[in-house]
Amino acid sequence: MKILWLDINSSYSHSSVALPAIHAQVMERSEWEWSVVRGTINDNPGALAAAVAEQRPDVIAATFWLFNHQMQTEIISRAVQLAEGIKVVCGGPEFLGNNEAFLKRNGYVTAVIKGEGEIALPKLLEAIKTPSEWKSIEGLCWLSEDGTYNDTGIARVSGFAALRFPEESPFFKWDKPFVQLETTRGCFNTCAFCVSGGEKPVRYQSIQQVKERLENLYAHNIKDVRVLDRTFNYDIERTCQMLDLFTLYAGKMRFHLEIHPSLISDTLKAKLAVLPKGLLHLEAGIQSLNSTVIVESGRKGSLNSSVEGLKYLCSLDNLETHADLIAGLPSYTLKMLCNDIASLIKLGVDELQVESLKVLPGTLMRIKSKELGLKYSPLPPYEILQTPAMSPYELKTAMQMSRMLDFYYNAPAWQKVVRDLICSDGSFIDEFTAHLDKIKVLDSPLSLERRGIILYEYCKDHYADMLAEVSIAWIEAGCSLKKEPAGENVKVKNIEAFLADNGYTMSVKYGTAKATHRYYLLTSGDRKILFGYDAENHQPSPIFKAEIN
């Protein structure tokens, strides 16, 4: 039997582990011939459909996610027209709810797997021609010949640690910028908006298994690892063991992982504080800083503990901390969101993202959507459209704020300036966002310099006392010294003579003064800042900075 996997990702830098995770379990089945057609959501669906049909598979298997749902259906619906008789099996997070409507809308789909596929898919492939046996397969949804909807529940792999590693499959992609390392399944938390909120029990791979996998990743020269473990710091003893493993690869690999800020014990604090710089990029689950919103969203953990935990993470300069807020959660108002953005920025998070609530299939939020008064798109990505607490206009504003943060706060060049502006004036967030909307730049890509020019012009009209900071940020970002945001700057040929002739002293902030450098003096009000550039390598950013007194 010829099985073709349709692997559609959001970009070429991403790669789903679903195919290698399942294929690794059945590699010895010589009667099954596996192949794959890969693409992205930006490719031509007709061309991909032709590539699928050309292989004349008996079965097409595909994993559906928010981002690829539409593309997958476009490709498969064409492929089955080009090559009749193909069986189609779909799986993935898109099918964790009721799948009757999907199956009736897409009559070419043979069956849908709800839940984990490592065991369910092989069982279905064995019985693909005998539907009478399907009722014994956990996690299967299909329509009988008379149109009756059948659903055998959710597939769960109880022996998760006994599964073969995805890296054992020849379909595992080693040439991507990062790889995903799934070390647990399930989640202790009960977040109503998350597809993992109902995944119980939590299942773990052993520390020895994780060690073996890391050794393999290192041997393949992998630099970035996304650790798929929603319960990473739930079991502190295991957490510390994992961090010890990661530390062995300091300077060789970087690990991205999720952490629950309310579960940061003193033991974990001590461990995190001494980790090598750059080893970890942490995603701290926050979603909201309002206790009512957190309770109604079903999230466990003390809000006060979360804030204190996040504050501690932000105090560490040896790791990066990312936080996110979700606009559209029950009872979450736009004003609350603005206050939370300001609070997180004052805490000093390295990255801040505002997302809109996605009312996902299979989540409690989807089940209770009418009771909660949530209106959302019926099509992927199922984004929230209106709530009792936020109007459509306010949700649009929230997404504009998200774009503003990406342009400015999440850009290292402008982060300090924007943080200072927000800390000094809480109205900056919504007023600057409104300004960006007014000049119609929020939906367009903006270069670093264009963003700097907009910020400089805005501050010139509203925050004149911050112009020096914008100019400093502009210069340190390597932007042009000839444009207005660079402020009043002049070339200094001999800094020793310049200091002596004017009776100045200088306080060095970074770098070493050398006679071979090119120097420029920025004057803004009473402030004078000297920048030095490498004259030989012509680097755009200064390598020396000093305050002139």
N, C-alpha and C positions, 0 to 999 in steps of 0.2 A: 504493500500500500504506500502510495506517495503522499506525504504530508508536507504542505507548504505553509510556512509561517510568514505572515505579512507583518513586518516590523516597521511601523511608522512612528517617528519621533518628532519632537518639536524643532530640533536642529541637528546638525551632524555632530555636535559636541556631546549630545545626549544619546544614551543607549539603554533601552529597557533590559532588565535581567530576566524577564519572564521566560523567553525562549531557552536560554542556557539553563535556567533553574529547572525547567520541566524536562528538557532533553537529557540533562545529566542523569535523570532517574531511569531512562529507558535506552541508554546508548547500546546496550547489548541486544536489543530487539532488532535482529538483522532483517526481519521481514518488513520493517518500517523504514522507508527511505525519506529522509528529512532534507528539506531545502529552505531557503529564505529569500524573500524579496524585501529589500530595505529602501526606505525613503524618508522624506520629511513632509511636514504639513505644507511646505511651500512648493513641493514638486507637482508635476502634472499628473492628475489622477488617471487620465486615459492612458498615458504611457506606462504607468505602474500596473494598471489593469491588464494591459497587453502582455507585460512581462510575466504576470501571474498566469494568465491563460496559456501562454506559450509553453509553460512547463507541464500542462495537462495534469494537475494534481488530482488525487482522489478526495483530499480534504484540505480545506483552507482553515488555518487557525489564526486568530488575531486577538490581541489584548487591547481593550478600549479604555482610554483615559479621557479626562476632560478635554485635553488639547487636541486629541487625534480622532475623536468620535466621528465627526462629520467626514473627515478625509477617509477613514476606514470604510464607512458605508459607501462613499462614492466609488472607491476602488473595487470593493467586493461586488457591489451591484453590477458593475460593468463586467467584471471578470466572469461571473456566472452566466452572463449572456453570451460571452465569447466562447466559453467551454461548458456546455451543458452537463448536468449530472454531478457536479461538484458538491460535496457536503461542506457546510460552513459551520464552524464552531467558534463562538466568541466568548471571551472572558475578560476579567479585569474589574476595577472598582466601579465602572459604570453599571454593573449588573448586580449590585448588592441589595437592591430593592425588588419590587415586583416587576417582572420582565414580560408580562403578557402583552402590553401595548407595543413594546419593541418587536416582539416576535410576530405580531399581527401586521405591523407596519412594514416589516422586512421579511416577507415570506420566503426568501431564499435562504434564510438562516435556519440551519437544521436544529441547533440546540445552543443554549447558553449555559456556561458554568458560573455558578454563584459562589464566590469564595476562592479558596486556594486550589491551584490546579495541578500540583505535582502528582497527586493520586487520582483525582477525578478525571483528568483528561486521558491518561492511559486507559482507564477503565472504559471510558466512552469510546475510545478508538477501537478497543477490543470488541465492543458490542455495537459499533456504528451502523451495522446492517440489520440489527435485530432490536428495534425499539421496544419490544416486549420486555427486554431485560433492563431497560433504563431506570425503572422505578427503584432498583436496588442501588443505584449510584447516587451517593450523597452529593448535593450541590448542583443538581441538574434541573434546567428549566426547558420545556419544549411544548409544542402544540401537537396534540394527537390529530389523526386524519380528519376527525369530525370537528376540529377547531378547539377542543377542550385544552385548557391551560394546565400543565403539570409542573409542580415545583417540589423538589425533594429536600429543600432547606439549604443551609449554608455548609460548604465543604470546609473542614478544618483538618489540618495535618497534625495529629496529636504527637507523632514522633518527629517533630521538626529537627531535633539534633541528629536523627538517623538519616536525614536526607543527604545525598551527595551534593557537594559544593557546586554552584554554577560554573566556577572556574574550570571544572573538569570537562565541561562540554567544549567541543571545537567551535561552537557558535558564540562563545564568550568573546566580547570585543575588548581587546587589549590596547587598541590604538586611540582610545578616547582621552580627552583631557583629565577625566576623573572616572573612578569606578565606584559602584555602590557595594557596600559590604553589609548584608543583612545578618545581624548577629542574634536578634530576637524576633519573635512574632507576638502580636497582641499588645495590649496596653492596660495598665492598672487604672488609668483615668477613665472618666465617663463623659467626655466632652460631647455634647449633643450635635455639634456641627462636624464632627470628624468621623471618617469611615472606620477608624480604629477604636472608636469609643465603645463599641460593643464586642470587641475582639477579646474574648476570655477563653481559657486562661492565657497568661503570658508564658511563652515557651522560649527556652534559652539554648544556645549552643554553649558548649563548655569553653572555658578559657583556653584549654589546650587546642581545641578546634580553631578558635580565633587566632591563636598564635600560628598555627599551620597555615592559615589563609593569608595572614600578614606576610609571612616569609615568602609565600608564593607571589604575592603582589609586588613585594620588594624585588624579587628575582626578575620580574617582568618590567622593572623600572617605572612602576606607578608612583606618581608624586602626590596626587590628591585623592583622598578616600572619603566618600560620603557614608558615614556609619548609619545604617537604618536600624535604629533602636529607640523607640519612643519611651522606653522605660530606663534610659541610660543610668540615671542616678537614683533609681528607686531602691535598689539593693546596694548599699554603700560599699560593702565588702567587695562585691563584684566590680563596682565602679572603679575602686582603687586598683584592683587587679588589671582592669582594662587600661587605665591610665599608665600603669607601669609598663604594659606592653607597648603602648603608643610611644612612650618616652624612649624606647630602644631605637626608634626610627627618627628621632629628633634631627632636623636638618636634612632628612632624606624624604620624609613624607609628611603631609599635612592632613589633619583629620577634621572633618566637619561633622558636628553631631548636635542633637537636641538635648537640652537640659531643663529640668523643672526647677525654677528658681526658689520655690518654697521648700525644696528638699535639700538645701545646701547645709549640711551639718558641719560642725567644727572640724571633723576629720577630713571631710572633703575640702573645706577651705584650706587646710594646711597642705593638702596634696596639690590643689590648683595653684597655690601661691608660688610653688617652687618648680612648676613645669617650665621647660625651655620655651623661650619666646618664639612665637610663630607656630607652635605645634598644633594649637587648637583654634578652630573658629566655631564659636558656640551660638546656637539658636535658642534663645531663652523664651519659652512659651509664656506670653503675658495676655494677649488678646484684648484685655481691658483692665483698667485700674479701678473700676467701679464694682463694689461688692455685689450689688443687686444684679448687674449684668453677668458677673461670674457665676452666681448661684443659678440664675435662669438658664445659663448655657451648660450647666451640668458639670462644670470643671471642679475637680477636687483640689484641695490645698488652700491654706490660709493666704488671703490677699496681702496682709501685712508681712507675712513671711516671704512672699514672692517679691515684694518691693525691697525688703532688706537683703534678700539673696541677690537680686539684680544689682542693687547698690554695691554689694561686695564684688560681684563680677566686674562691674565697671571700674572699680578701684584698682584692678590688676592691669598692669601694662604689658604683661607677657602673653595675653590672649585677646582675641577679638570677640565682642559680644554683639549679636544681632537680636533685635526685638521686633515683634510685630503686633499690630492692632487690627481688629476686624470690624470694619464699619458694617452696620446692619444687624448686629447681634441684638437679641431681645432687650428692650428698655434702654438701648445705647443711643443717646442723643448726639447731635453734632457738637454741641457745646462740651459735652463730656469728652468726646473724641479730641477736640482742640486742647482741652486741659491735659488729657493723657499724653498727647504729643509733646506738649511743653514739659510735662513732668519727666518723661523718659529722656528727653534731650538734656534737661538739667542734671539728670543722673549721669549722663555721659555715655550712653550707648554708642557703639561705633557705627552701627547701621540701624536705621528705623524704617520699617515698611508698613504702610497702611493698605490693607487688602479689603475687598468687598466680600461679604459673606457669600459662600457658594452653598446652596441648599441641596446637598448631595444625595443621590439615591442610597437608600439603606440606612441613613442616619436618623436619629431621633428628631432632629430639627426638621427633616422632611416629613416624617410621620405626624409631627405636631404643628406643621406649618399653618394650617387653618386656625387651630386653637390659639396660636401665637399671633395671628394676624399678619403673617409674612406673605408678601407677593414676590414671586421670583420668576425668572425666565424658564419656560418649559423645555428649552433647548440648552445644550451644553454651552457655556459652563455653569448654567443654572444660577446666574448671579442675582443677588437680591435687588428688587426693584422698588420696594416700599415696605416700611414697617410702621407700627403705631407710633414709634419714636422718631422716625426719619422719613421725610417726604422724598419723592424722586429727585427734587432739586437739591436737597441736602445730601443725598447719597452721591449725586454728581459732584457736589462741592468737595465731599470727602475724597473722591478719587482725584480731583484736581490737587488737593493737598498732598496726596500720595505722589503725584507727579512732581510737585514742587520739591518735596523731600528728596526724591531721586535726583533731580537736577542739582540741588544745592547741598542738603545735609549729607547725603550719601556720597557726595563727591569730596574727597579729601581736601581739595584745593579751597573749597568754600565752607567747609564744615565749621571751623572755629568762628568765623565771622557770623554765620547764621546762628550758631549756638549763643553767641554773645547778644545778638539782636533779640532772640527769643527770650533769653533770660532777663533782659532789661525791659522788654515790652511784650506782654502776652498777646497783644493784638496783631503783632507782626505776622503770625502764621496765616490768619484769614485775610488780612489786608494785602499782604504780598502775593498770596495766591490769587486774590481778586485782580490784582494788577497784572499778573501773568496771563490771566484769562482775558482781560481787557485788551492787551496787546497781541492776543491770539498766538501764543507760542507754546502752550501746554501740550498741544497735539503734534508738535513737530520736533524732530531731533535738533538739539542745540549743541554747538561746539563749546568747549571749555571757555574760550574767549568770549563768545556771544553771551554765555551765562554771566560772565564777569562784567561785561559792559552793561547788561540789564540791571544787575545788582548795584553797580556803581551809580548809574543814573538814578535809580530808585532812592538810594541812600543820599544822594546829592539833594534830592527834593524833600526827604523825610527824616534822614538820620545823618546830618552833616558831620556830627562828631565821630561817625564810624568810617569816614572816608579814608583815613590813614590806614585802618585795618584792612579795608578792601584793597587798597593799593599794595600793601605788604603781601596780602594773599595772592594778588595778581602777579606780582613780581616773582614770588617764590614758586608759583606754578609754572614759571617759564614763559609767561605771555609777553607780548611785545612791549618794549620800553618806550615805543614811539606813540602808543595809543593812550587816550585820556585816562583810563583807570590806573596807569602807571604813575600818575601824579606828576608833580614837579620834580624831575630828577635831572641831574647834571653829571657829566663824567668827571671823575677826580683822577688826575694823572699821577700825583704823588701823595699818598695818604699821610706820610710822615710830615711833609711840608704843610699839607692842609691842616693837620691837627695843631702843629706848632704855630703857624701863622695866625690861627684863630683862637688859640688858647683852649682848644677842645681836648677832651679825653674820650676814650671809647670803651664801651663794655661789650666784649665779644659774646655773641649768643651761640654761634657755632662756626666751625671752620678755623683755619689758620691764615693769617694775613701773609701774603707773599708779594714780592715786587713784580712777579710775572702776571698777577691777576689784573683783570680789567675791573675798575671800581665805578659805581654810580651811587650818588647821594640822593636819597628821597627826602624831600622837605614837605611836611604837612603840618601846618600850624606851628606849634612849638617843638614838634618832634623832628628829629633828623636820624635817618637810618642809612647805614652804609652797606651796600651789597657788593660782594666780590664774585667775579666769574672766571672760570678757567679759560684763559686766552688761547691755549693750545688746542683743547678739545672742542671748544665752541659749544659747550653744553648750554641749553636754553635756561636752566634754573641756576640760581646762584649757589656757590659752595661756601660762601662766607657771609656772615651777617653780624653787624655791630650797631649798638645804639650809641649815638654821639651826644655827649653831654657838655 
